[in-house]
């Protein structure tokens, strides 16, 4: 259950805006339209309260309603997200590097940034293979079960790792690492080599290899990755592929002002 946000206080108007934003975030994460009852259950509140916010968001074009009376994000929200993305430094400073990298390989190139739940996919340059294997922008890559997430745990703050290990590690597939000790061992290896893989750990049959991106202060800010089927992106990628990826990630970090020492 999502923590309910009350509106019965002096800052009610602000709280109402915050709650509406939470509803938008919830709808944006869903691949299919969501009903009023489902939203009310998720937020632990009444259907009438949910409906009031949905009606406002619908009137403003940020969500749309399908024939079954369910709701999903609308084109105005998508346009707003695209406008913000175009002005986001990490996105802008990575685009050229990502396209050049994709031209050298067949796999999709994926850019992700830190998020509370994991690494959120910011941008994707689709691969050139006849059968496209990719992820959707906005998707969340789990911290313990994805190459991007493990990069974050290896190069991010110690507090992040501590927070992730406080909870049981969910088995997303038979290959997911759910033993905290084994995860820590792998993270130590990732710190040494500078890249991570997750063959079949998030989704059976898929793999990713990721490298870290740092900002001007030296702080971890995101990850650059190849994503493909294990058939074309094995658990031990070629040294050439790893070199191409880490070089591209270093270029993006340099574009952000990072000086490698």
N, C-alpha and C positions, 0 to 999 in steps of 0.2 A: 504494500500500500504506500502511495506517495504521501508525504506529510502534507496535511491540509493547511492551507494558508487562510487565516481569518481576515475578514474585512470589517469586523465590528470594532474598530478603534479609530483614533483621530487620523491615522494615515490610511484610512479605508480606500481612498482613491488610488493611492500608490499600490496598496496591496492587491487591488483589483487588477491593475495593469500587470503586476508580477504574476498573478494567477493566470491571466490570459496568456502570458508568455510561456508559462509552464505547460499550458494546454497545447500551444503551438509546437513546443519542443516534443511533446508526447506524440502528436500527430505526425510530425516530421520523421520520427524514428520508425513509424509503422509502414510496412510495404503495402498494406491494404487499408481501406476506409474503416473508421472506428465509430461505433454507436455511442449514444448518450449514456446508456446504462453501463457500458464498459468503462467509459471515462469516469463516471461517478464512482464506480467501484474502485478504480485505480487511485483516485484522489481522496477516497473516503469522505465524499460529500454527497449532496442531493442532486438529483437529475435536474431540478429546476434551476439550481445555481449554475451547473454546467451549461445548461441550455442558454441562459442569459449571456454568457461569454461567447458561446458558439454563434449566437445570433449576431452579436457585434462584429465578430471576426468574419462572418459570412457577408455581412453588409459591406465591409471594407475590402472584400476580395482576397483576404489572406487565406481563407479556406473555401472549399466547395462542398456541396452536398450531392450524393449520388441518388439514383432512382429509389434505392432502398432506405433513404433517409439517414445514411451514414456519412461521416465527414472525413475529409483528407485535405492536405495542404493545397492551396490554389496557386495560380500562375503569378499572382502579385508577390507572394512570398518567395517564390522561386526567383523572380526577377530581382527582388531585393537582395537575396542571398548572392546572386551572381554579381550584382553591383558592388557589394561589400568585398567579395572575393577578388574582384578586379583591382581593388585598392589595398589589398592586404599584401604587405611587403614579401612575406615568405612565398606567397603564390606568385607574385609578379617576378621575383628574383629567381624563381625556380623553373619557370615555364620554358625558357630557351634551353636550359641544361637538360631538362626532361625530354624535350623533343629530340635533341641531338643524341641523347642516350638511347632512346627508343629506335632511332634510325640505325643503330649499330646492332640491335638485338631483335628478336621476334616477340619477347614477352612484354606484357603490359608494365608500364612504369607508374608507380604509385607514390604520392607525396602525402604524408600524414603529420598531424600535429597533436600536441598534448591535449587531453581532455580528462575530466574527472573519472570517466568510466574506462578509459583506455586510450588508444591512439585513434583519433578521428581522421578519416580519409578526407583530405582537402582537395586533391586534384588527381586525375588519372589521364595518362596518355595511352590509349588502347594499343595492344600489340598488333603485329602484322600477320599473325597466323590466320589460316582460314577459319579455325574454330577459336573464337575469342574467349580467353579466360581473364576475368578482371573483377574489380570490386566497385561498388557504387560510391561516388562522393557522398560524404555524410555518414558512411558506415563506421562502426566502432570495432577496432581490432583489440581483442582482449589482451591484458598485460602479460599473462603467463602462458598464453597458448598461441601467440602470433610472433613472427619474427620482429615486427615493428614494436610490439609490446615489450618483448624481451630486451630490445635495444634500449627502450625507455627505462626499464628496471636496471639495466647495466650501467647506463650513463646518466640517468636522472638522479634525483636526490635520494639519500638513504631513507628519508621519511616515506617516500613513495613505496619503496620495497617493503618497509615495515608495515605500512597500511595494507598492502596487497596480501602479505603473509598472515595478517590477523584473521583472515577468513579462509575457509576451506577452498582449495583450488579445484574448480569445476572441471570435470572430464568432458571436454567438447567432442572428443573422439577417443578411440582406443590408444592413440599415440600421445595424447595430451600428458604433459608432465604434471602430476598432482602431488608429488612428494617435495615438500619445501627444501629438503636437503639437496635433492638432485637438481632442483631449479637453481639454487644458489651456486652449485658446482658449475652449471652451464653458464650462468651469468658471469662467473669469474673467467671462464674461457672466452666469452664474448668480449669482455674488457680487454683481454690479451690480443685477440685477433682483429677486433674492430668491426665485426659484422656478425649477423645472426641468421639462422634458418629455423623453419618450423614445419618440416615435412609431415603433412597429414595431421597436424596437431589441432588446428581449428576446424578444418573440413577434410575428411578423408579424400585422398587423391590430389589435393592441392598443396602447393608449397610457395614459400616466399623467402627471399633473401634480402635483408635490410641492413642499412648503414646509418649512423647517426648524423644529425645536422645540429650545429651549434650557432648561437647568436654572438654578437660582438663582445659580450661579457664572458663568453666561454660556457654559458649555460646550455644544457640540452634543450632543444626547442621542437624537434621533430625527426622524422625518419624518411629516407628514400628507399624504395624497395622495387624489386622485380616480383611479379606474381604470375604463376603459370601452373599447369598440371605437373605432377611429379615426373611424368614421362619426359617432359621437356626441361624441367628445372629440378634436377635430382637433389637429394639430401646433402650431397657434397658437390656444390657447384664448381665449375672449372675456375682455375686461378685467373684466367682472362676475364671471365664474367665478374668475378669479385673485384678485380682491379678496376674494371669499367665503372662498377657501381660506387665503390669507395671514392674513386677520383671525382665522380660527378657530385657525390655528397659533399666532398671537401670543397668543390667549386661553389656550391650553394652556400656553404658556411662562410667562405671567403666573401661572397657577394653580400652577406649579412654583416660583414666586418670582423669576422672571427680570424684571429691570427694563430695558426697552428704552431705549437712549440715542441 
